[in-house]
């Protein structure tokens, strides 16, 4: 990999009924999902993903996209709970393909610019 390249995993985020002792609320539908490729969110036709679900998973996505070492908890933990404590929904983040990107694909700031 050259100095101007980096790698990100594609991610699939799916609604699962993780806690069967609590109902799914917040209008979550089990099986609804999206795929994150680079910085683009893609949804299959007929799929939706609720605003509260999106707010729960967004902080984790950039970290889950990046390669991690085996001992890092980001390598193993895949389920994020709903922000509503009464909801049994979980949002499963699955790593898919690892892709290479160029620095210039994401920014116009030169690679050698002072930080």
DRENKOLNU-792060 format. One line per field, with one value per residue (C-alpha): residue number from 1; residue in one letter; y, z, x. Coordinates in nm, 4 decimals, always signed. Example, Ala and Ser with C-alpha at 12.3 -4.5 7.8 and 13.67 -1.06 7.14 Angstrom:
<sites>
num	c(1, 2)
residuo	c(A, S)
v	c(-0.4500, -0.1060)
w	c(+0.7800, +0.7140)
u	c(+1.2300, +1.3670)
</sites>
This chain:
<sites>
num	c(1, 2, 3, 4, 5, 6, 7, 8, 9, 10, 11, 12, 13, 14, 15, 16, 17, 18, 19, 20, 21, 22, 23, 24, 25, 26, 27, 28, 29, 30, 31, 32, 33, 34, 35, 36, 37, 38, 39, 40, 41, 42, 43, 44, 45, 46, 47, 48, 49, 50, 51, 52, 53, 54, 55, 56, 57, 58, 59, 60, 61, 62, 63, 64, 65, 66, 67, 68, 69, 70, 71, 72, 73, 74, 75, 76, 77, 78, 79, 80, 81, 82, 83, 84, 85, 86, 87, 88, 89, 90, 91, 92, 93, 94, 95, 96, 97, 98, 99, 100, 101, 102, 103, 104, 105, 106, 107, 108, 109, 110, 111, 112, 113, 114, 115)
residuo	c(X, X, X, X, X, X, X, X, X, X, X, X, X, X, X, X, X, X, X, X, X, X, X, X, X, X, X, X, X, X, X, X, X, X, X, X, X, X, X, X, X, X, X, X, X, X, X, X, X, X, X, X, X, X, X, X, X, X, X, X, X, X, X, X, X, X, X, X, X, X, X, X, X, X, X, X, X, X, X, X, X, X, X, X, X, X, X, X, X, X, X, X, X, X, X, X, X, X, X, X, X, X, X, X, X, X, X, X, X, X, X, X, X, X, X)
v	c(+0.0000, +0.3424, +0.6416, +0.7989, +0.4890, +0.3583, +0.0716, +0.0586, -0.2313, -0.2219, -0.2681, -0.4172, -0.2862, -0.4914, -0.4709, -0.7874, -0.8720, -0.9131, -0.9091, -1.1338, -1.0312, -0.6835, -0.5907, -0.4026, -0.0476, +0.2719, +0.1234, -0.1032, -0.3883, -0.6983, -0.7507, -0.3870, -0.2992, -0.0784, -0.1174, +0.1404, +0.1518, +0.4135, +0.7108, +0.6096, +0.4524, +0.2198, +0.0732, -0.1974, -0.1135, -0.1451, -0.1255, +0.1520, +0.2297, +0.4421, +0.7711, +0.6469, +0.3331, +0.5450, +0.7668, +0.4581, +0.3155, +0.6257, +0.6822, +0.3245, +0.3072, +0.4862, +0.2694, -0.0528, +0.0400, +0.0515, -0.2563, -0.3343, -0.5676, -0.8956, -0.7745, -0.4569, -0.4813, -0.3275, -0.6529, -0.8661, -0.6617, -0.6370, -0.5560, -0.2054, -0.1665, +0.0647, +0.4025, +0.3286, +0.1183, -0.0495, -0.1717, -0.5170, -0.4180, -0.4504, -0.3307, -0.5837, -0.4408, -0.6939, -0.6310, -0.7210, -0.6555, -0.4625, -0.1960, +0.0399, +0.4102, +0.7057, +1.0062, +1.2343, +1.0299, +1.1801, +1.5213, +1.8030, +1.8783, +1.7766, +1.4708, +1.6671, +1.9641, +2.0710, +1.9428)
w	c(+0.0000, -0.0913, +0.1440, -0.0016, +0.0547, +0.3492, +0.4035, +0.5273, +0.5713, +0.4105, +0.6906, +0.7073, +0.9875, +1.0555, +1.3048, +1.5175, +1.8145, +2.0541, +2.3862, +2.3539, +2.7059, +2.5768, +2.2777, +1.9838, +1.9898, +1.8074, +1.4871, +1.4318, +1.1872, +1.2276, +0.9156, +0.8063, +0.7176, +0.5314, +0.3942, +0.4465, +0.1657, +0.2226, +0.3287, +0.1405, +0.3063, +0.0742, +0.1438, -0.0559, -0.2052, +0.0573, +0.3481, +0.6015, +0.9083, +1.1874, +1.3013, +1.6601, +1.5328, +1.3148, +1.6118, +1.8164, +1.5581, +1.3953, +1.6584, +1.6119, +1.2319, +1.1620, +1.4220, +1.2906, +0.9355, +1.0226, +1.0643, +1.4323, +1.6265, +1.7621, +2.1247, +2.0438, +2.1571, +1.8252, +1.6647, +1.8605, +1.9765, +1.7027, +1.8654, +1.9665, +2.1836, +2.1031, +2.2760, +2.4351, +2.7495, +2.7104, +2.3571, +2.2775, +1.9411, +1.8726, +1.5669, +1.4440, +1.2664, +1.0393, +0.8613, +0.4932, +0.2257, +0.3084, +0.0406, -0.0339, -0.0884, -0.1905, +0.0369, -0.2391, -0.2599, +0.0747, +0.1023, -0.0983, +0.1789, +0.0497, +0.2138, +0.3198, +0.4637, +0.8158, +1.0836)
u	c(+0.0000, +0.1369, +0.1605, -0.1530, -0.3699, -0.5694, -0.8112, -1.1691, -1.4069, -1.7474, -2.0001, -2.3473, -2.5698, -2.8824, -3.1695, -3.1882, -3.4109, -3.1209, -3.3083, -3.6143, -3.7272, -3.8118, -4.0264, -3.8832, -4.0153, -3.9114, -4.0628, -3.7605, -3.8176, -3.6038, -3.3939, -3.3876, -3.0318, -2.7912, -2.4398, -2.1666, -1.9084, -1.6426, -1.8522, -2.1692, -2.4736, -2.6661, -3.0104, -3.1803, -3.5176, -3.7905, -3.5469, -3.5506, -3.3456, -3.4879, -3.3415, -3.2892, -3.1194, -2.8907, -2.8052, -2.7120, -2.4693, -2.3160, -2.0431, -1.9152, -1.9032, -1.5715, -1.3957, -1.5538, -1.4469, -1.0779, -0.8579, -0.7932, -0.5675, -0.7078, -0.7204, -0.9159, -1.2789, -1.3825, -1.2635, -1.5119, -1.8114, -2.0712, -2.4077, -2.5141, -2.8244, -3.1109, -3.0960, -3.4368, -3.3707, -3.7118, -3.6399, -3.5034, -3.3578, -2.9883, -2.8033, -2.5481, -2.2430, -2.0723, -1.7443, -1.7530, -1.4899, -1.1718, -1.1166, -0.8300, -0.8901, -0.6779, -0.6345, -0.7656, -1.0887, -1.1947, -1.0290, -0.8751, -0.6236, -0.2793, -0.1278, +0.1798, -0.0151, +0.0865, -0.1494)
</sites>
